Amino acid sequence: MPLVLVALGIGGYFLFIPRSVPLLGRLSSLVVQQPGIAGLRSTPQSSSAVPNADSGSLTALSAAFASSPDKTGSWDIVWTKAGASLSAWQASLLVDEMPSSAGAKTLRGELDSEYVQKDTYLGEHYAETASFSVPGADARGVATIGMTYARPKSKTEAAGTTTAITMQVGRADAVVFVQTPRATRTGATKLAAAEIALLEAREPGFSLVGTQFSLLSSLVWWIVTLAVVAAAVITPKLALRARDRRLAHAAALARSQVQMRGQKVLRRRGSARRATAGRPRR
C-alpha cells in the first residue's frame, strides 16, 4: 500500500504541478554570439530579450505577442568597438520568433519597410549606395534584402556607412545592422550568412515553451504526499496495537472474573463446612 501511494504521488506530481511557460532566454540559442567583423569586440555589449512594448510600429509582432505569447519573442544582441562611440562603430542582430512562417513573412515585410527600403535613413543624411541579397541565400530558399547607405562627413559627424539586411528562415525573422566609418557590406553579409546557417540548423525544432515547477506547490505536494504515506504506514500499526491492547484487556478481565467466581465458590464451600460442623451428629 505505501508503495502504491508513493507511485501515485510521483505520477500526480508530474501531472498536476508542472506548468508550461514561455522561456525567452531560449531565444539566445537562435542568435550568433560573435560578429566576425574586424574592429568590433567579439564579446557583445548587450544581449537580451526585447519586451513586447518595444515592438514599435511592427504591428504583426505586437499582434503575435497578444495572441500567442508562448510562441513569440524577440532577442537583440549588440557589439561595439572598445573606446568608440556607439553611433560610429556597432553591429546588432535582432531575431524575432513568430508562431508561424506565414506570420514571419508578414513581419518581414514590416521589417523591410523599417530597415532596408529606399530613403529609410534620409533623416540621418544617409544616401543609398547599394541594394543586394546575401549570396547563396536564394538558392537555399531564404529571402534576404540588403541595403547599404553612406553618410558624408559634416561639421558634427564623421563620415560613415550603414548596412542593413533582413531575412526569414521558417518562423524566424532577423535583421543585421552594421555601422562603421568604412565599408560595412562585407562584414554585414558575413554576419547575415552566419545567422542564416544557425537558424537553418536550430529553428525548425525550436520552441519557446518550457516546463517550470513551482517551488511552493512542490513543497506542499510532497509534504502532503509524505503525510499520507506516513499515515498509511503508521495507522495499521497503531490499529494492531490498539487491538492487542483490547484483547489483552479482555483476557485480563476474563481471568479476573474467573478468579472472582472461584473465590465465591470457595467462600460458599467454607460456609457450608462451618454450618455442617456446628450440627449435632445422629
C-alpha positions, 0 to 999 in steps of 0.5 A: 500500500505505501508503495502504491501511494508513493507511485501515485504521488510521483505520477500526480506530481508530474501531472498536476504541478508542472506548468508550461511557460514561455522561456525567452532566454531560449531565444539566445540559442537562435542568435550568433554570439560573435560578429566576425567583423574586424574592429568590433569586440567579439564579446557583445555589449548587450544581449537580451530579450526585447519586451513586447512594448518595444515592438514599435510600429511592427504591428504583426509582432505586437499582434503575435505577442497578444495572441500567442505569447508562448510562441513569440519573442524577440532577442537583440544582441549588440557589439561595439568597438572598445573606446568608440562611440556607439553611433560610429562603430556597432553591429546588432542582430535582432531575431524575432520568433513568430508562431508561424512562417506565414506570420514571419513573412508578414513581419518581414515585410514590416521589417523591410519597410523599417530597415532596408527600403529606399530613403529609410535613413534620409533623416540621418543624411544617409544616401543609398549606395547599394541594394543586394541579397546575401549570396547563396541565400536564394538558392537555399530558399531564404529571402534576404534584402540588403541595403547599404547607405553612406553618410558624408562627413559634416561639421558634427559627424564623421563620415560613415556607412550603414548596412542593413539586411533582413531575412526569414528562415521558417518562423524566424525573422532577423535583421543585421545592422552594421555601422562603421566609418568604412565599408560595412557590406562585407562584414554585414553579409558575413554576419547575415550568412552566419545567422542564416546557417544557425537558424537553418540548423536550430529553428525548425525544432525550436520552441519557446515553451518550457516546463517550470515547477513551482517551488511552493506547490512542490513543497506542499505536494510532497509534504502532503504526499509524505503525510499520507504515506506516513499515515498509511504506514503508521495507522495499521500499526497503531490499529494492531496495537490498539487491538492487542491492547483490547484483547489483552484487556479482555483476557485480563478481565476474563481471568479476573472474573474467573478468579472472582467466581472461584473465590465465591465458590470457595467462600460458599464451600467454607460456609457450608463446612462451618454450618455442617460442623456446628450440627449435632451428629445422629 
